[in-house]
């Protein structure tokens, strides 16, 4: 059970990381300096 929990945590972590990456990718084009 512990292993499954850790696996779930890893997947959520990677998913959140990808989500943040997407946001950062879109942020520059949307915000853009000036």
Number of C-alpha atoms within 10 A of each C-alpha: 6 7 8 9 10 11 12 12 12 12 12 12 12 12 12 12 12 12 12 12 12 11 11 12 11 12 11 10 9 9 8 8 6 3
